[in-house]
Amino acid sequence: MSVTLTEKAASEVKKIITDQKLDPATVLRVGVAGGGCSGFQYSLGFDTAFDPKADTKTDQHGVAVVVDKKSDLFLDGTTLDFHEGIDKRGFTFNNPNAKKSCGCGSSFQA
C-alpha cells in the first residue's frame, strides 16, 4: 500500500465531504507533481474519477484513497495524517522516500 491514511485524517476527510455536500462517490486523490522549491510537491484533492488501469484505490477507515501509479513510486510508505494544534492545522505527509524537503513541508526531493 503506497499511502496510509490515519484515522484522524480519515475523520477530517469525511467531515469535509459531508460539510461540502460532495458526491457520495467522491474519493481522496493523493499524488505528486513536479514543482515546489525541492523538486516535487504533494497534491491532495477530491475526485469522482477512478481509472483502474492508471490508479490504485484502497479503502481506509471508510475513505476511498486513490493514487495514480506514477505518484505511487514516490509515495510508497507515506502516511497522511491530520494535525490540529495551536501551531498549525492541516494534513501532513510523512514520506520515507523524501531525501530533502523544503521548510514549509509542501515539497520534497526523492
N, C-alpha and C positions, 0 to 999 in steps of 0.2 A: 504494500500500500504506500503510495507516494506521500500523501498528505494525511495527517491525523488531525481531526478536529476535536478539541477538548469539549467537555460537557458545558462549560461556561460559554465558550464560543458558539456552540450549537444553540444554546438557550438565547443568546443575543441575536443570532441569525433568525430563529423562529419568531422572535419578538418583532424584528424589522419586517419580516414577511407579513405578519399579521397587521402591524401598525400601518404599513403602506398598502395594505389590501392587494398584495401581489397574487398572481395566478397560482392556484394550488400546485401546479406542475413546475413551479419555479425551483431551480437548482442554484447552489452556490458554485460559481465558476472561479477557480483559483488558477493563476497562470503566471508566466514570466514573460516580460517583453524587454527588448533592447532599450537601453536608455538609463537615465539616472547618473549620478556622479561616479558610480562604481562599475558601470557596465550593463547591469540588468536591474530591472525593477519589478516588484511584485504587482500583480493585478488581482483584484478581488471584486466580484460583482455578482449580480443576479442575472439569470438567463433562463429561457424556456427551451432552448435548443440543446440537443444532445445527439452526437453522431458516434455510434459505437465503433466506427472504423477509425475515427480521429481522436476520440476521447475515452478516458477511463472514468467510470462512475461507481461511487460507493455510497452506502447509506450509513451515516454515523450519527448516533443519538437522535434519529428521526429527521436528519437533514441529508438531502441528496447532494453529494460533493462531486463536482466534475472537474477533471484536469485534462487538458489536451496533452497528447502523447509527447510533443516536443518539450513542453514545460516539465513533464514528468521526469525527464533526465536531470533537471536542475533542482527539483523539489523532493526527490526521493528521501524519505525520512524526516521531512519537515513537519513540525507541529504548529498548528494555527490555534492561538489562544485569544482570549479577550481579557484585557486589563482595564480595571476601573479603580482608579485611586486618585489621591489628591494631586499627584504629579502629572498623570496622563490618563487618557481614556481612549481605548480603541483596540483594534485587532493587532496582534503581534505575531511575527513569524520567527520560529526558532529553526533555522536551516543548517544542518550539519555540513552541507556542501559549500556553504559560503566561506570563502577563504579570507575575504575582506568585505567590510560593509561601511557605508557612509555614516556620518554622525546621527542623521535622522532615522536610520534604520529602514528606510524605504527602498534602498538599492543595495546591490551586493555584487561581488565578483566571485566567480566559481573557478 
